[in-house]
Amino acid sequence: MVDQAILPAALDSGDVQTAINHLKEMYPGKVQDDTRQGYSGVIIDRSVLVEAATAIRDKLGFNYLSSVTGVDYLGFGDHLEVVYHAYRITGGPALVFKAQTPRDNAEVPSLIEVYPGADLQEREAYDLMGIRFHGHPNLKRILLWEGFNGHPLRKDWKEAYYEQEHKPFDSRWPAGYARRAEELTVFGKNVQYPADLDLSRLSDTTESQLYSGMGLGVDVQDEVTSEGIKTDRLVVNLGPHHPSTHGVFRMVVELNGETVENLEPVMGYLHRNHEQIGERNAWNHNMPFTDRLDYISGMSNNLGYALAVEQLLAHGARYTPPTYRAEVIRVLMVELTRIVNHMWAIGFLLNDLGAFFTPALYAISERERILDFFEATAGSRMMPNYMRFQGVARDIPERIRSTANQLNDRVRDFNTMDYLTELINERIPGAIDELDRYLSDNEIIKARTIGVGYLPKDMAIAYSAAGPVLRASGVPYDVRRAEPYSIYPELDFDVAVRYNGDIYDRYLIRLDEMRESVRILKQVLPRLEATKGESVFAGNKAIYMPRVPLGEAYGRVENPKGELGFYVISQGDPKGPQNPWRYHVRAPSFINLTALGQMSKGHKVADIVAILGSIDIVLGETDR
Amino acid sequence: MYGTGILKGLSVTIKHFIDTYVEDIKYLGRRVLKTGESFQERQGVASRGLYTVQYPEEKIAVPERFRFVPFLVVEDPDHPERPGDDWCTSCGICSKVCPPQCIWIVRGEDPVTKRPIPQPEAFFIDIDICMNCGFCAEFCPFDAIKMDHDYELASYDRTGNHIYDKAKLSKPFSYWYGIAPTTATEEAADRGGWEHSDVIKDMKKKGQPATPVSIPYPEVRAEWATAAASGAPAAAAVVEAAPAEDESEKAARLERRLEALARKRARDARLGIQ
């Protein structure tokens, strides 16, 4: 153990390098600099990982664990690596620390005691990468089912219909004869049964494992409450097919009477192994796939991925950063997306509270106009695929125009800048105020939401909550200010913050954030006018398979739902196939669910529906 | 007072309710007359209340950049020199840049020398796999593959209908100009004329000027028609010669296609695929 006395009193400030030096002093020989080309941070020996992480949190002040993920370095040292990105909640860059473990019997100590926010992320790493986290109280698969064979993010794992290690596939050109994938057999090279398998005795233990430790199995557990009422403890499944779960998501709740005693989120119904697809893809192939993560806010997802890859590209010799106009357009798109998303979130929170669809439709009617603009600019309403590395795909059009043709006849024609000006100065603020007038004082809403789903400040940080959930608990943490990107440093806006940490504050903070977004957009408009005619893309349009220099990068943006991070690694032969070695998504919807159980304890069944609505999850991102 | 918040909220509901009717009455005549003017206003930033588009009787024309399953640009059927010719050179960039890998191209090759020729022998897009990202159109150096506006692709049989072949994918250039005049003109300006970039190169070698973009494409087409009608001997000769040439080429193409099919069958048999 470390001698506490020799440590200076205040270490929780200073830059990351100072923190790393202190860490090395504390654990001599156990903490090494990561010296691989393009890498940063430290590699901590797994034997001291828990103590070192405690020191990182308490002594060095990196108390917010943003992301935990695994990387398989098959062929590059043949080890697995767990990568942690910890931040100070007061802002600043990350302390990246890593722990390595051999591929066989991969095991590292769990950091759940230090950072409770590692809970679901460690389960995900166990599920997809096969790393056991020693000391994790509930180390089960999370996205896949219990009987799944293998860990799909390992580099030697092959999916069904496996064709080739990397895209582009050779079978597409020059002799590309199309065949439907269904005609191939799934049970070809990819499915292996153990020799002693008896199919008739095959059973799935997912459910029984899930319920173990819950009230199930005790048929009638008579309990007498203080009022003398006999109650049973009961396990109820909310979902997966339930309209209030915002998608195919399931909450297993243990009830005492109608009070929730225990809640476990069950997810993965929409799992498609996004990350593994991303590793088969070439670098720019991933851009349209990011649209499908949080499909309400595709534009911001694009930006996160573009920022991550641009960090890597910046290592290269011939890199020009995006032009100013490109950055202005990016901020315009992202802030409009935030309004779209929060409108949607508020509308559906009201649905969850039982105000069926009238508030939702009022909220999303303005969204339609924003989406019309997206459609005219990017070509699609929700799947924009608009950002590119070093810029955006195309400039915003002169006019939002449609032409009558043999397919469609109802035409519109607006001047884009007039349309945007009207939208930003009049319509959106009007819609926000109207929502405020419509809902904020409503007595039923107040009765249902004030004091419900309380998440205290320290717990919000510990559980790695992000976005409105974190800020509604009194933590003014916003990536746009904490680690600024794009042109945010020159824009004047405040980080919205509320202090009560309940559903009502999570509703109010979304209104606040939309108002701040409008404030930003009003500053973006003159910049759009001023930069008219400038280029929006700094790269070479003819390059269709960009080469990405070696290294790792973690690009994060303040997505409407919270902090969206992309951890990307470029490895391998610089002249070989150009695809990400690792492509990890730090999904805010997924990680915000870590605190769901905590928020729901002691509330009624109807309340947990509202609590879930107040977190604002989207399953495309949760399940990936 | 308890309940005032609810009443305040309900006033918003009433406002929405009335707004829609006020607008309906205001535009009543124009809506019935279907001038389209009311549509423009009621679906824009000046509208109040709600307006329902009566799909499928009414269809909102999508903006130019709207993207749906791609199509291949071919020359117009009434083109005086190259009717129906492919713009695609089967370079394969679209199939490489396609994120879900839904494009299959058989590169054309000369039947005698076996060397690649700039024309696809076959071209397939599996519309079930296509994610409408638009990369193929964005990166095509020849402006030969474009995103369509036709989003009504539902069919009764997904097994036979959803792999589009070259015949189904090919649409004339005038169609592309029809759905996206601004973009088509911009691209033509980048190429230096209305023709395919390879044709422009050839013309430059011969010292001929390309058709300038300053003339709108419909006028260019109208000129072909007048030239053909006025019976200008040179143009007429070309028009007459063209179909004959086309016939022989078509036969050759069919032959090549059959050969390709036979090769595919042989390969399938070798691999044991039914």
Interface residues (C-beta under 8 A of the other chain):
Chain A: K167 P168 F169 S171 R172 W173 P174 A175 G176 Y177 A178 R179 R180 A181 E183 N281 A282 N284 H285 N286 M287 P288 F289 T358 Y362 S365 R369 D372 E375 A376 T377 A378 G379 S380 M383 N385 A393 R394 P397 E398 I400 R401 S402 T403 A404 N405 Q406 L407 N408 D409 R410 V411 R412 D413 F414 Y419 E422 L423 E426 R427 E434 R437 Y438 L439 S440 D441 N442 E443 I444 I445 K446 A542 Y544 M545
Chain B: Y2 G3 T4 G5 I6 K8 G9 V12 T13 H16 G36 F39 Q40 Q43 G44 V45 A46 L50 V53 E58 K59 I60 A61 V62 P63 E64 R65 F66 R67 S90 G92 I93 S95 K96 V97 C98 P99 Q101 I103 W104 I105 V106 R107 P116 A122 F124 I125 D126 D128 I129 M131 N132 C133 G134 F135 E138 F139 P141 M147 H149 D150 T159 H162 I163 G178 I179 A180 P181 T182 K264 R267 I273
